[in-house]
Amino acid sequence: MENTPLTCQRDKFIIPEGVCYMNSSYISPLLKSVEEAGVEGLQRRRQPWTITPRDFFEPAEQVRSLFARLVNADPEGVALIPSVSYGVGIAALNLPLSPGQSIVILKEQFPSNVYAWEVLSHDNQAELKRVPYPKDDDLTSAVLETIDQATAIVALPEIHWHTGAKIDLVKIRARTRSVGAALVVDASQSLGAAGFDAGLIQPDFLINTGYKGLLGPYGLCFAYLSPEWRTGKPLEQGWLNRIKSDDFAGLTNYQSQYQDGARRYDMGERANPIHLSMAAAALGQLLDWGMDRVTAYNRSLVKLIINKADHCGFAHTDSRYSSDNMLGVTLPPQISTELEAALQQEKVYIAKRGNRIRLAPHVYNDTDEIDRLFEVLPHYFK
């Protein structure tokens, strides 16, 4: 099974016939199994007398372990959080920064991984360095050239959210170690549609949404913290995160000690039965498929998109730096300003970001849809 190439999995999703949806980096369609799990969670919620104290803990631990398996990490380092900005906030609260030091981010990086660094750098009289997007799409070299001895924090995506250009995080990690800087990664645009190896990259913080490539619910996200950051200060002082919190009768015997690992960083009300049920189903399906197979399948679709774009004469992200799950196709100056709406009339759904269209396939897409997209797309170029 593991050596057998993955085929299109559209039949496992709730996608109407005729719809070409190539925007997994926006919001994913729901797997049928994920919707069913959500309905089951909702049905449990309408009968609260069936919800026991262990339901506040065991489902969260299951999801924590599933995410850890997916990214090759230990579950003790996984926190359940509500948003990427929440996870970035945890990192900003705990990473040291002194006057005169710097934080490195990308210029025009997604804002969830920007605002906390703007505040932190301002409050600590540090410099926020924004790496301009390079003309040759080689983001790795551009970031490496910016990191220096004054760098304290490097906060990056794994791929650029407009272009799909990939950053070599192994090289970035080696450079940050050489100058004593922390590495914070937002993998929201790629993880799930492509693999991520936390054991290889060893970020200080890995943060990810649950509703894009991971195919799960909106409102449950994940953070992985390396061992040295698991004893820090959480954003919330929740009761579930303390020792003996499973003793509901003794909760007023207040505890100063947190639960082990990264659990201290869990959001309040993490025990949402709807979110946890949906996330468990989604993560379980990705693990059943195997992330190597998912990555290879999506990479084959991106390669086909590159070939089609070349055939049509459309400029795009340099294939040497393109990611496994996204490609940005540059729009010529004369492109219709109503392109997205026009394509939607054809039931073709893509994202326009800046001066590019972003094509982000996942396992519910197939080669016929890419053929159809590139039959339709040229008609809207004026």
N, C-alpha and C positions, 0 to 999 in steps of 0.2 A: 504493500500500500504506500509506504513512504517513498518508494522509488518510482511510483507511477505518477506521471504528470497529472496535475489537476485539470479538470475540464470546467466549462462554464457552469456555475451553480445557481443560475437565475431561478430555477424551479423551487429553490428553497426560500425565495424572497417574495414579498408582496409588491410586485411591480406589474401594472396593467400592460396588456399586450400593446405593442406599438410604441411604447415609451422607451426612448434612448436617454438614459440618465448617466452622465459621465462626470459626476461632481461629488465623489466620495469625500473630498476634503472640505466639503460644506456640511452636509448631514447625510448619513447613510440611510438607505431604505431599511426597513425592518425585515429581518429573517422571520419566517412564519413561527419558528420555535421561540424566538424572542418575544413576539407579540403574545403567543400563548402563555409564556412564562409571566408576562406582565399582567395578563388577565387573571391568571391564577393568584398572583400576588394581590391584585385588587380585590378579588373575592375573599381572600384571607383577611384583608383589612376591614371588610364589612362585617366580619365576625370576630371582634377583638377578644372574645372569651376563648378563642382558639390560639391566641398568641401568648406564648410563655416566655419567661425571662431568658431562656436559652436562645430564643429567636432573635434577641438583641445582639447575640454574639456569634453563633455558629454560621449563619449565612454570610456574615461579614468576613469571617475567617476563611470560608470557602472561596469567596471572590478574591480575597487577598492572595491566597495560594495560587489561584488560576492565573492572575495577572503576573505573579512572580515567575511562574513556569513559562509564560509567554515571552518574557524579556530576559530569561536566563539569569534570574536574581533570586535572593532568598526572601521568603515572605515576611521575615522580621523587619525588612526595610521598607515595606509597602504601607502607605497611608491612603485612606479613602477620603477624598476631598470633593467639594462641589464644583470646582472650576479651576482652570489653569491659573488664573490670577491669584487664587487662593494659595496654590502651590508655590507660585513665584513669591507671594507674600511671606510664606514660611521661610524660603531661602533668604530673602532680603532681611528678615528679622534675625537670622542666625549667622549669616556670613559676616566676618569682620571686614571693616573698611576704614582706612585712616585718611586724614587729610593729605592731599598730594597723590594718592593712589588713583587708579582708574578702573572703570567698568567698560568692557567691550561688548557692544551689541551690533546688529546690522542697522543701517539706515533703512527706514521704512519696514522695520520688523513688525510682526503682528503685535498690536498694542497690549495684549495680555502679558506679554513678556517685555514690556517697555516701561509702563508707568511706575512700577515699584522701583525700578532702577533710577528713574529720574528723581524720585523723592529721596532715595537713599543717597545718591551722589550729591544732591543739593544739601541735605542735612549733615553730611560728613565732609563737606568741602573737598569732594573728589571730582574727578573728571569723568564725564560720560562720553566715550568715544563711539561714534556711529560709523561703521564701515560702509562706504558707498558701494553700490552694486557695480561689479566690474563689467566692462564691455565684453570680455571674453567668457563670462559666466563662471569663472574660476573663483568661487567664493572662498575656498579653502586657502588659497595663496593670499587673498586679500586680508583674511582674518589673521593668518600667521604673521603677516607683515605688520599688523597693528599691535599685536601682543608684545609687551616689553617688560622690563623689570619693575615697572610701576603698576602693572596690571594685577588687580586683586581678584576680579571676578570676570568670567567670560560667560555671557548668557545668550544662547543661540537656539535657533530651530535646527532640526536635522536637515530639512530641505526648505528652500525659499518658497513662501506661500503664493507667489505670483508665477514664478518661472519653473518650479520643480528642480532647480539646480541643487545638487546634493553637496553637503559639507562633509569632508572626511574627518569625522569626529575622533578617530584613532590618532590622526596627526595632531589635531587640536588638543586632545588630552595630553599627548606627550609634551607639547609646547607649554601648556598650562602648568604641568608638573615641574618643568624646568625653571619656571619663574615663581612657583609657589602660589599660583592662582587657582581658584575654584572654577569648576565647569558646571553650568546649569543648562540643561537641554529641554526644550519644548518639542516633543516629537509628534505633536497633534496632527500634522499634515501628512504623516507617513505611517505611523505605527498601526499595525492591523492590516493595512494594505501592503505593507512591507515589514520585514522583520527588524528587530532591534536587539542587540546583544549587550546587555548591561555588564555582563561579566568581562567582555572584551573591551568595551569603551570605558567602563568604570567612571561614570559621571558622579559628581557630588550629589546632584539632584537631577532626576528624570521626571518630567511632568507630562501628563497626557490626558486629553479628553477621552470620554467613553463613547461618544455618539458619532464619531467619524469612521475612521478605518476599523475601529474596534467593534462597530456594528451594534453598540449598546444604547442605553437610554440617555437622554439629556438630563444632566443634573448629577451624575456620578462620574467622577474623574479619579485619576490615580497619580500618586507621587511615590517615587522610589528614592530613598536617601541612603547614601553610603554609610558604613558603620560609624564614622566619626561624627556624624550629625544627628544621631538618633537619641541623643540625650539633651537636646536643646530646648528652646522655649516655643510652645505651640501658640497659634493665633487665638485659639479658644481654650477656655478652662472647663471642658465638658466633663460630666460625671462618668460617662461610659469609658473614658480613657484612664480612669484611676483603678488601682487595685481594689479587689473585693466589690467591684461595681455589680457583680452578678448576685450579690446578696441584697435583694430589694428591700427586705425588712430592716436592713442595717445601714441604709444609705446616709443617714444623719450621723453615723460614725465617720466623719469626714476624713478622707485620706489625702496625705500630701504626696504620696508616691504614685507615679504613673505606671501603667501597664508596660510590659517589656517592648523593646523595639520601637518602631515608628508609629505604634498605635497612639501615642500621645498627641500625634498631629492629626488624627482622624477628626473629621467634622462632627459637630453635634447632629443628632438625628441621622446618624449613618445607617441605622437599622430599618430603612425604608424597605418594606417587603417587595414593593413593586420594582424599584430600581435594582435591588440585589438579585432578585429572581431573573430579571432581564439580562443583567450583566453576566451572571453565571452561565446562562444559556448561550450568550454571544461568545464569551471567552472560551467556553467549552467547545463550541463549533469551530472556532479558529484553531484550537489545539488539535481537534480531530482531523481537520484538513492538513495541518502542519504548516508552520510559517514559511518553511523553505519552499513548499509547493505553492503557497499563496503568492509569495514573492516572485517566484519564477513565472507564474501565470500572468501576473500583472506586468512584469517586465516584458513579456512577449507582446502584450497589448501596446505598451509604450513604444516598443521598437516598430510595430506596425504603424502607429501614429506618426512616428518620425519619417518612415518611408512614404506615407501618404502625403505628409506635409511637404517633403522634398519634391514629390511628383507634381504637386500643385504650385510649387515655387513659393511656399510660405516660409518665412524665416522662423526659427524656433531656437530654444535653448540648445546650446552645443551638446551633441550626443555624448561627448566625453565626460560631461558633468551632469547629465540628466539623471534623475532619480529613477527608482524602479516603479513608481506609481503615479508620476505626474509629469506633464510636459506643458510648458508655456509656448504658445504659438503667437508670434508678434503680429499685430494688426497693422496693415499699411495705412497711411494717412487718409486714404479715401474710403476706409471701411464705413459701412452704415453705422450710425450712432444707435440704431434700434436693432442691432444684431441679435441680442439675447431674446427680445420679444418676438422677433421674426422666426428665430429657430424654435421657440416654444410653440408657435403655430404648427410647426412640423413635429411636435412632441419630442424635440431634441433639446436636452437641458445640459448646458455647460455654464461656466462662470467666466465673467469678464472681470479681470483685475488689472487696473492700470491700462497700459496699451497692449495687453495680451488677452487671449482667451486661455483659460486654464483647463486642461483636459486631465481628469483624475479618475481613471477606471478602477474597478474592483472586480471581484470574482463573479458578479452578476452581469458583467459586460462580456461581449464576444466580438469576434472579428467581423461578423455581419453588421453589427452596429457601427463599427469604425468605418466600414465601407460606406454605409448609409450617411454617416456624418460628413464624410468628404465628398459625397455626391451632392449634398445639400449646401454645405458651407460656401463653396465658390459662387453660388448664385447671389449671395448677399454682399459680395465685394463690388463696390461701385468704381 
